[in-house]
Amino acid sequence: MIIVDTSVWIDFLNGIDSEQRKILHDLIEKNETIFLSSIILLEILQGIKNDVQNHKVKNYLLAFPFIEPNAPKSYIFASEIYRKCRKIGITIRSPIDTIIAQIAIENNLKLLHRDRDYDNIASVINNLKLF
């Protein structure tokens, strides 16, 4: 099972020719279980300026299963991810990336991404599985 980060969804929705977009397209074609989280939905929808496009994308994404963090536990662990990285000199650019990583970890999901923060997190946090 897989959770797909905003970075890949943006490529997919904009038709950007990236390896990750192709992988996501193949996963959808094969009816693989692909999870989203509300925070990922937020990041995607906030960037869409056109109201009609926003409505179409929202309806499309709401058809996927959602998995959410367990508040406050997941947020505490996400802060620990950030702190562990920071202690060895790695600064994660977005706290959203730490919570998405934590969602993947606690639900034993592989994370499909196109964001260097996740590579940095995985170099420190062994149980983050990257696709």
C-alpha positions in Angstrom: 0.0 0.0 0.0 1.2 3.5 -0.9 0.7 7.1 0.1 1.5 9.6 -2.6 3.0 12.9 -1.7 1.8 16.3 -3.0 4.9 16.6 -5.2 3.9 13.6 -7.3 0.2 14.6 -7.4 1.2 18.0 -8.8 3.2 16.4 -11.5 0.4 14.0 -12.3 -2.3 16.6 -12.4 -0.2 19.0 -14.5 1.0 16.4 -16.9 4.6 16.9 -16.0 6.8 14.2 -17.4 8.5 12.8 -14.3 9.4 9.2 -13.4 7.1 9.5 -10.3 4.2 10.7 -12.4 4.6 7.7 -14.6 4.7 5.4 -11.6 1.5 7.0 -10.2 -0.2 6.6 -13.5 0.7 2.9 -13.6 -0.4 2.4 -10.0 -3.8 3.9 -10.8 -4.2 1.9 -14.0 -3.5 -1.3 -12.0 -6.0 -0.3 -9.3 -3.4 -0.4 -6.6 -4.4 1.0 -3.2 -3.2 4.6 -3.1 -3.9 6.6 0.0 -4.1 10.4 0.5 -4.3 12.4 3.7 -6.2 15.6 4.3 -2.9 17.5 4.6 -1.9 16.3 1.1 -5.4 17.3 -0.3 -4.9 20.8 1.3 -1.5 21.3 -0.3 -2.9 20.2 -3.8 -6.1 22.2 -3.7 -4.6 25.4 -2.3 -2.4 25.7 -5.4 -5.2 25.5 -8.0 -6.3 29.0 -9.0 -9.2 28.1 -11.4 -12.4 27.3 -9.6 -13.7 24.8 -12.1 -10.4 22.9 -12.1 -10.3 23.0 -8.3 -13.7 21.4 -8.2 -12.8 18.7 -10.7 -9.5 17.9 -8.9 -11.2 17.8 -5.5 -13.8 15.4 -6.6 -11.2 13.2 -8.3 -9.0 13.0 -5.3 -11.9 12.4 -2.8 -12.5 9.1 -4.6 -9.2 7.8 -3.1 -9.1 6.3 0.4 -7.8 8.7 3.1 -5.6 8.0 6.1 -5.1 10.5 8.8 -2.6 11.1 11.6 -3.5 10.1 15.1 -3.6 13.3 17.1 -1.6 14.2 19.1 0.6 11.1 19.0 1.5 11.3 15.3 2.4 15.0 15.6 4.6 14.3 18.6 6.4 11.6 16.6 6.6 13.9 13.5 8.3 16.5 15.7 10.8 13.9 16.8 11.6 13.2 13.1 12.3 16.8 12.6 14.5 17.0 15.8 16.5 13.8 14.9 17.3 15.2 11.5 18.2 18.6 12.9 20.5 17.1 15.4 22.7 15.8 12.7 22.5 18.9 10.6 19.6 18.1 8.3 16.9 20.8 8.1 13.5 19.6 6.8 12.0 22.5 4.9 8.4 21.8 5.8 6.8 20.4 8.9 4.1 19.0 6.6 6.7 16.6 5.2 7.4 15.2 8.7 3.7 14.5 9.4 3.3 12.8 6.0 6.4 10.7 6.7 4.9 9.8 10.1 1.6 8.8 8.5 3.5 6.5 6.2 5.6 5.0 9.0 2.7 4.3 11.4 0.5 2.8 8.7 3.4 0.8 7.1 2.9 2.5 3.8 5.4 3.1 1.1 5.8 6.8 0.2 6.0 7.8 -3.4 7.5 11.3 -3.6 9.6 13.8 -5.6 10.9 15.8 -2.7 14.4 15.7 -1.3 13.1 16.1 2.3 11.9 12.6 2.3 15.2 11.2 1.1 16.8 13.2 4.0 14.3 11.8 6.5 14.7 8.3 5.3 18.5 8.6 5.7 17.9 9.2 9.4 14.6 7.3 10.1 15.1 3.7 9.1 11.4 2.7 9.1 10.3 5.2 6.5 9.8 3.2 3.3 10.2 5.1 0.1 8.7 3.8 -3.1 
